[in-house]
């Protein structure tokens, strides 16, 4: 260690920097888009199996597609298409009236 290193100054810097404004973003937007896109594609591929599969094998899974796969595909597609507008509406609605 060098002579310039002092533990007290080091910890003081951490404490003073702690009070600065910190960006609380957990995930960057490109990562969110990649995750949504992957979910959308994977669930879309299952729909292809449902459409082109033999009817006697696909029939037991009919409710899964109606109530799970199709809504997930619709929600992820809508969020990728108009998610920015929904976020803007939510952020405008949470501002206090002044």
N, C-alpha and C positions, 0 to 999 in steps of 0.2 A: 504494500500500500504506500501511496505517496504521502508526503507530509501535509499536503493540502486537503486531504480527505478528513473531514470531521463528521462523526456520526450526528452530532446535534444539528449541524447545518443541513445535512442530508435529510433528516427527518423533518426539519422546519420547512424545507422546500416541498416535501410531499404534502405536509399539512396546508401550506399556503396555496399550493396548486389544487388542492382538493376543493376549494371554494370557487374555482373558476367554472364557467359554464361548460358542461360536458355534453357532447352529442350522445344521446341514449339510444341510438339506432343499434338494434341487435343484429340485423342482417341488412346487407346492402340490397338495393332494388334488383340488380341483375341476378343475385342468388335467389330471391323470391320468385322472379320470373322463370328461372330455370326449373325450380321445384314445381311451380304450377304447370309449366309446359310438360314436364315429365309425367306428372299425374294425369294430365289431360290425354297425353299420347297413350300411356299404358291402359287407361280405362277405355279409350277409344278402340284399342286393339281387341279388348275383350268383347266389345260390341260386334266387331267383325266375326269373331268366333261364334257369337250368338246368331248372327245372320246367316253365315255360311255353314254352320254345323248341322249335323243330322238332327232333325226335329225330335226324335225320341230321346236323344242325349241332352238336348238343350232345354226341353220342356221343364224339367225339375228346377232349373235356375231362372225361370221367367220372372218371379217376384224379386229376385236379387237385382236383375237388370232394371226392372221398373222402379224400384224404390231406393236403390243404392247407386248403381253404376251411371244411369242416365242423369240423375240429379247432380252427381259429382262432376260429370262432364259439362253439364250446363253451368254450374256455379263457377268452375275453374275457367271455362271459356268466357263467361260474362265478366269475371274478375280481370282476366287478361285484356279484355276488350275495353271495358269501361271502369276498371278499378280506380283509375286516377280521378274520375268524376265523383265516384262514391266517397273516396277519401276527402276530396275537397268539400263535398256537402257535409260530411261528418265534422270536419274541422271548423267550418263556418258555423255550424249549429252549436259547437261547444264554446264559442267565444262569448264572454259576458257582454251584456248590453251596456254601452257607456255613453 
